[in-house]
Amino acid sequence: MESSLLWMIAGMGVVTYLPRVLPLVLINADRIPPRLQRILKNVPFAILGALIFPGILHINEDSMWFGLLGACVAGAAAYLNWNIILVVLSSVAALSLCSFFMN
């Protein structure tokens, strides 16, 4: 392997690692106001929703209803406090049945 490629990989690792470790080192969790801590706890869920929602609408080129059906089934299963594996499997099963009966 060329040394320039190794340096590039090492540089990408440092650039990825620094934003993750610097807040842990520089910010004391005791100094963050409780209200801001509550807001920051919700950030991963908001980002996950923002990443998943466009994929739901564009899962099938013909119709967005296919993705919305899967999202509704998964949402209903999650609302019933099912295990995450059951939520995923119920959504996959609903979409499989839907595609089987549609074709």
KAWO-V11429 format. One record per backbone hydrogen bond with DSSP energy under -1.0 kcal/mol. CO is the residue of the C=O (numbers start at 1). NH is the residue of the N-H. E is the energy in kcal/mol with one decimal. If there is no record, write none. Layout:
CO	NH	E
CO	NH	E
This chain:
2	6	-1.6
3	7	-2.5
4	8	-2.0
5	9	-2.3
6	10	-2.6
7	11	-2.5
8	12	-2.3
9	13	-2.0
10	14	-2.2
11	15	-2.5
12	16	-1.8
13	17	-2.3
14	18	-2.7
17	21	-2.0
18	22	-2.6
21	25	-1.9
22	26	-3.2
23	27	-1.7
28	31	-1.4
33	37	-2.1
34	38	-2.1
35	39	-1.8
36	40	-2.6
37	41	-1.5
39	42	-1.2
42	46	-1.9
43	47	-2.5
44	48	-2.3
45	49	-2.3
46	50	-2.1
47	51	-1.9
48	52	-2.2
49	53	-2.5
52	56	-1.6
53	57	-1.7
54	58	-1.3
64	68	-2.0
65	69	-2.3
66	70	-1.7
67	71	-2.3
68	72	-2.5
69	73	-2.5
70	74	-2.4
71	75	-2.7
72	76	-2.5
73	77	-2.4
74	78	-2.4
75	79	-2.3
76	80	-1.5
77	82	-2.0
78	81	-1.7
83	87	-2.1
84	88	-2.3
85	89	-2.7
86	90	-2.5
87	91	-1.8
88	92	-2.5
89	93	-2.7
90	94	-2.4
91	95	-2.2
92	96	-2.3
93	97	-2.6
94	98	-2.3
95	99	-2.5
96	100	-2.2
97	101	-2.4
98	102	-1.7
99	103	-1.3
